[in-house]
Amino acid sequence: MASPLRVGVIGLGTMGAPMARNLAKAGFRLSVATRTAAKAEALAAEIGGEAKAFERFSEVGRRCDALVTCLPDAPEVEAALFGPSGAAEGLASGAIVIDCSTIAAESARAFAARLFARGVFLLDAPVSGGQKGAIEGTLTFFVGGEAAALERARPVFEAMGKRVTHLGPSGAGQLGKATNQILVAGNLMALSEAMAFAAKVGLPLPALHEALTGGAANSWALEVLGKKMIARDFAPAFAIKHQQKDLAILLRTAREKGVPLPGAALVHQLLSALEAQGKGDEGTQALLTLYERLGRA
Amino acid sequence: MASPLRVGVIGLGTMGAPMARNLAKAGFRLSVATRTAAKAEALAAEIGGEAKAFERFSEVGRRCDALVTCLPDAPEVEAALFGPSGAAEGLASGAIVIDCSTIAAESARAFAARLFARGVFLLDAPVSGGQKGAIEGTLTFFVGGEAAALERARPVFEAMGKRVTHLGPSGAGQLGKATNQILVAGNLMALSEAMAFAAKVGLPLPALHEALTGGAANSWALEVLGKKMIARDFAPAFAIKHQQKDLAILLRTAREKGVPLPGAALVHQLLSALEAQGKGDEGTQALLTLYERLGRA
């Protein structure tokens, strides 16, 4: 294309802020906004160049060909797009919204239909890779929506991540992310049980950890979260309350589709015990501590 | 040492036979035996050189400094070592038994004590890596027992595997393997739920599989068993009935130690449903088919 896409970012939290920084590094002219206007101004000032902050989401919409949204859940996405002074008011026909929020597939489909009525395309594009992936620009995107819109927006994706997988029409990206969360949650439970068992029977954890990573027991969870468990580091890279939001969406969708998921449901209940203990803000690896409380002192 | 160790192998099944071949390749003088004498003779003939087959386990014991046993469960290990014409009758003081069978830690400790009374050392050394690891000589060994005995037997281990981890006194190797099986079983359940969900909601499985392996959802199970599920290849690399034996041992031990493992218990019950359907000889990845039967047709 003749001139590079003008890009907007709405939602500048743990994920959105580093993604905006990577978009600026890749040379996109940025307009940013978030609920707290001062936060957007601080980020625009930090980025410098042509980056500008706006108070109204509609002003961001007016200034971009591609709008990236990174918000906590569907109500926030709906408000940002369709609320008073929402981005949809400003978006021109032909613009593309890349929604990186993890929300229900049916919400993604409903938002896509509402935008399509205005000539705007929505790609549901939830990510995997966490804050680390957002900072390093190595995110994986699970994408649903029009293939042609994805091709047009590809340079925007490539500024933020390393894998962009088109999985089908609107909602398919969210279903791919839901599948991802089944694995993330299940592998976490297996890891927590393994580490709780090994500690209780008195095995040397670092040596055992190294042996386990060499074979059929290995996983990202074992490599990354297993090390944190051994170091008793329960700081959040991915907080329990966020895992719980994703699992709640997943289990609702799975029931509607007629796919019983007893394992994922069990993890959801165990993490719910940790929330009841006031640990919702801890990292998911704190599931280990529940097993420690369950077992013999 | 002046002359290389003379090595015996008892149990020439899926694991024992390829391990014996690798020991012969590494130059050890082999004596082999198994329940079916003809099978031992065929293997010795195939290996050639100085390899010899014997009908009585005591004759193998008499001819080795290190005895490798690869048997289905504790009763078979007990019979091979302590039954009529068992290996213990032949083993000289100072000999080392390397038991690669997966059995309960308490059985390993009991066998070690009985052998120690005769001046013989037992290393419990269950493996991870499956038939493929046994053939390629890339097994991981979880070892319990005397560190000095392990050092003396190290060349024997190195002929069969690539990681040898000493985890503590007698029984510690079995406890390490049990920890391994918690992870293997839990990751299998998460994978089965993920693939059943993704298929039911209509996602393109090969593209999704590739996206999932790039991030926090990845595991050995996803990479290896996930591909088999997509290909609908349910042939056993690790059969359901063997996973069930290991989980039964694990859950008994966990209860004794006071570590409740609801996730591992759930996998055990789900696999038990497959056994009830006559699928105990299929590979563990056939757990996918149970989820398919559970859900909406």
Chai-1 contact restraints between the chains, C-beta under 6 A:
chainA,res_idxA,chainB,res_idxB,connection_type,confidence,min_distance_angstrom,max_distance_angstrom,comment,restraint_id
A,S128,B,G215,contact,1.0,0.0,6.0,A-B,restraint_1
A,S128,B,A216,contact,1.0,0.0,6.0,A-B,restraint_2
A,G129,B,G215,contact,1.0,0.0,6.0,A-B,restraint_3
A,T140,B,A211,contact,1.0,0.0,6.0,A-B,restraint_4
A,T140,B,G214,contact,1.0,0.0,6.0,A-B,restraint_5
A,T140,B,G215,contact,1.0,0.0,6.0,A-B,restraint_6
A,R163,B,A211,contact,1.0,0.0,6.0,A-B,restraint_7
A,R163,B,G214,contact,1.0,0.0,6.0,A-B,restraint_8
A,T165,B,A207,contact,1.0,0.0,6.0,A-B,restraint_9
A,T165,B,A211,contact,1.0,0.0,6.0,A-B,restraint_10
A,L167,B,L203,contact,1.0,0.0,6.0,A-B,restraint_11
A,L175,B,V201,contact,1.0,0.0,6.0,A-B,restraint_12
A,L175,B,L203,contact,1.0,0.0,6.0,A-B,restraint_13
A,G176,B,L203,contact,1.0,0.0,6.0,A-B,restraint_14
A,G176,B,L208,contact,1.0,0.0,6.0,A-B,restraint_15
A,T179,B,A194,contact,1.0,0.0,6.0,A-B,restraint_16
A,T179,B,F197,contact,1.0,0.0,6.0,A-B,restraint_17
A,T179,B,A198,contact,1.0,0.0,6.0,A-B,restraint_18
A,N180,B,L212,contact,1.0,0.0,6.0,A-B,restraint_19
A,N180,B,A217,contact,1.0,0.0,6.0,A-B,restraint_20
A,I182,B,E193,contact,1.0,0.0,6.0,A-B,restraint_21
A,I182,B,A194,contact,1.0,0.0,6.0,A-B,restraint_22
A,L183,B,A190,contact,1.0,0.0,6.0,A-B,restraint_23
A,L183,B,A194,contact,1.0,0.0,6.0,A-B,restraint_24
A,L183,B,A217,contact,1.0,0.0,6.0,A-B,restraint_25
A,V184,B,A216,contact,1.0,0.0,6.0,A-B,restraint_26
A,V184,B,A217,contact,1.0,0.0,6.0,A-B,restraint_27
A,G186,B,M189,contact,1.0,0.0,6.0,A-B,restraint_28
A,G186,B,A190,contact,1.0,0.0,6.0,A-B,restraint_29
A,N187,B,N187,contact,1.0,0.0,6.0,A-B,restraint_30
A,N187,B,A190,contact,1.0,0.0,6.0,A-B,restraint_31
A,N187,B,S219,contact,1.0,0.0,6.0,A-B,restraint_32
A,M189,B,G186,contact,1.0,0.0,6.0,A-B,restraint_33
A,M189,B,G263,contact,1.0,0.0,6.0,A-B,restraint_34
A,A190,B,L183,contact,1.0,0.0,6.0,A-B,restraint_35
A,A190,B,G186,contact,1.0,0.0,6.0,A-B,restraint_36
A,A190,B,N187,contact,1.0,0.0,6.0,A-B,restraint_37
A,E193,B,I182,contact,1.0,0.0,6.0,A-B,restraint_38
A,E193,B,L261,contact,1.0,0.0,6.0,A-B,restraint_39
A,E193,B,G263,contact,1.0,0.0,6.0,A-B,restraint_40
A,E193,B,A264,contact,1.0,0.0,6.0,A-B,restraint_41
A,A194,B,T179,contact,1.0,0.0,6.0,A-B,restraint_42
A,A194,B,I182,contact,1.0,0.0,6.0,A-B,restraint_43
A,A194,B,L183,contact,1.0,0.0,6.0,A-B,restraint_44
A,A196,B,V259,contact,1.0,0.0,6.0,A-B,restraint_45
A,F197,B,T179,contact,1.0,0.0,6.0,A-B,restraint_46
A,F197,B,A254,contact,1.0,0.0,6.0,A-B,restraint_47
A,F197,B,V259,contact,1.0,0.0,6.0,A-B,restraint_48
A,A198,B,T179,contact,1.0,0.0,6.0,A-B,restraint_49
A,K200,B,K257,contact,1.0,0.0,6.0,A-B,restraint_50
A,K200,B,V259,contact,1.0,0.0,6.0,A-B,restraint_51
A,V201,B,L175,contact,1.0,0.0,6.0,A-B,restraint_52
A,V201,B,K257,contact,1.0,0.0,6.0,A-B,restraint_53
A,L203,B,L167,contact,1.0,0.0,6.0,A-B,restraint_54
A,L203,B,L175,contact,1.0,0.0,6.0,A-B,restraint_55
A,L203,B,G176,contact,1.0,0.0,6.0,A-B,restraint_56
A,A207,B,T165,contact,1.0,0.0,6.0,A-B,restraint_57
A,L208,B,G176,contact,1.0,0.0,6.0,A-B,restraint_58
A,A211,B,T140,contact,1.0,0.0,6.0,A-B,restraint_59
A,A211,B,R163,contact,1.0,0.0,6.0,A-B,restraint_60
A,A211,B,T165,contact,1.0,0.0,6.0,A-B,restraint_61
A,L212,B,N180,contact,1.0,0.0,6.0,A-B,restraint_62
A,G214,B,T140,contact,1.0,0.0,6.0,A-B,restraint_63
A,G214,B,R163,contact,1.0,0.0,6.0,A-B,restraint_64
A,G215,B,S128,contact,1.0,0.0,6.0,A-B,restraint_65
A,G215,B,G129,contact,1.0,0.0,6.0,A-B,restraint_66
A,G215,B,T140,contact,1.0,0.0,6.0,A-B,restraint_67
A,A216,B,S128,contact,1.0,0.0,6.0,A-B,restraint_68
A,A216,B,V184,contact,1.0,0.0,6.0,A-B,restraint_69
A,A216,B,W220,contact,1.0,0.0,6.0,A-B,restraint_70
A,A217,B,N180,contact,1.0,0.0,6.0,A-B,restraint_71
A,A217,B,L183,contact,1.0,0.0,6.0,A-B,restraint_72
A,A217,B,V184,contact,1.0,0.0,6.0,A-B,restraint_73
A,N218,B,W220,contact,1.0,0.0,6.0,A-B,restraint_74
A,S219,B,N187,contact,1.0,0.0,6.0,A-B,restraint_75
A,S219,B,S219,contact,1.0,0.0,6.0,A-B,restraint_76
A,W220,B,A216,contact,1.0,0.0,6.0,A-B,restraint_77
A,W220,B,N218,contact,1.0,0.0,6.0,A-B,restraint_78
A,A254,B,F197,contact,1.0,0.0,6.0,A-B,restraint_79
A,K257,B,K200,contact,1.0,0.0,6.0,A-B,restraint_80
A,K257,B,V201,contact,1.0,0.0,6.0,A-B,restraint_81
A,G258,B,G295,contact,1.0,0.0,6.0,A-B,restraint_82
A,G258,B,R296,contact,1.0,0.0,6.0,A-B,restraint_83
A,V259,B,A196,contact,1.0,0.0,6.0,A-B,restraint_84
A,V259,B,F197,contact,1.0,0.0,6.0,A-B,restraint_85
A,V259,B,K200,contact,1.0,0.0,6.0,A-B,restraint_86
A,V259,B,G295,contact,1.0,0.0,6.0,A-B,restraint_87
A,P260,B,L294,contact,1.0,0.0,6.0,A-B,restraint_88
A,L261,B,E193,contact,1.0,0.0,6.0,A-B,restraint_89
A,G263,B,M189,contact,1.0,0.0,6.0,A-B,restraint_90
A,G263,B,E193,contact,1.0,0.0,6.0,A-B,restraint_91
A,A264,B,E193,contact,1.0,0.0,6.0,A-B,restraint_92
A,L294,B,P260,contact,1.0,0.0,6.0,A-B,restraint_93
A,G295,B,G258,contact,1.0,0.0,6.0,A-B,restraint_94
A,G295,B,V259,contact,1.0,0.0,6.0,A-B,restraint_95
A,R296,B,G258,contact,1.0,0.0,6.0,A-B,restraint_96
